[in-house]
Amino acid sequence: MSTYDYILLDWDGNLAKTLDLWLESCRQPFEKRGLKLTDRQIGASFGGLKTHLMELGIHDIDEFINEMDAISVTMMPHAELYPDALAVLEELHARGKKLALVTTSFHDTVKALLDKYSMNELFDVIVTHHDTQNHKPHIEPLEKALGLLGGAKEKAVMIGDSDKDLGAALNFGIDSILFYPSEHEKYYDLSELKKHKPTHVVDDFRKILEIV
């Protein structure tokens, strides 16, 4: 089994339990426009919202996103972390692993929880929406994070919950760990996620310690 020294981690749905909050933030603008979508249909837009909105025939995309952001800003500071996520990060940090947060979310969106749980000191690198021109599954965010860490691909792994995370790792040529607790069944189809060839699949965040 590989030993990983450089750990790249997604934020939403991986460390932070924000998927339900993002669902609600999206649901209200959708319903305002007469669209009643399932959780999985809304979840399919995560990481590629503008494309998804265009496919649904929504033309006031900027207004939709502004409405969604206004809702999310009030909700995100109250989000919780997944069980053991903080303890696992602290253990990895204590082991001398180099950690990078790689998220498509805006820095201001994640800042409240990073501060709340004193997580900033655990990450050697933080790459958010405005730090790259392209976003996962494009390789740019992972490439930038690993470059800033000074790491080698063969010693790196991406940990995330979505096809965007797994796709980015696959495109970049590094291993990946899919975090798929039972509650994610309403967002994602596991068989579809496995098409992106995760190296490992865990349903409990603490199991990551057995892998890395």
C-alpha angles and dihedrals in degrees: 000000000000121000112220123208098175116057119190114193134193118221114209113065091000109062100000123051093227103126094094089048092050089048091055092043089055097038096063096055090044093052091045085061093047097259119130107189131178121247090255092050091053091043089057088068095059109117094009104051101145093052091047092049092051090050089054091052096250110152103178091067097152091050091048091052092046090053091048093048092049090055095044094050090063094046107040098070087063095053120117131220122248114265111281093000093119093043091051092050090049091050093048090049090049090052089057096251116154110237130201127184108215113185140154089215120103116262092240089056094057097034096084094058094039088056095040093056096034090239100144092086091054094062121073090192134020119195116184137170099289095045094076137036093219128044137208130326081040111086096232099093092048093043091051094047094049091045091053089048090051089230137151123239094234089059096045133091133183118219118198148129105232143065087250092061095044092043092052091051092048092048092047093048100241132121121265140204118210114212105207115164117179092259090066092068089090091057105036140030107230093210090055092049091051089060085075089063104237110199091220136012123206132179095192122053093220090064087072088075089063090055106042 
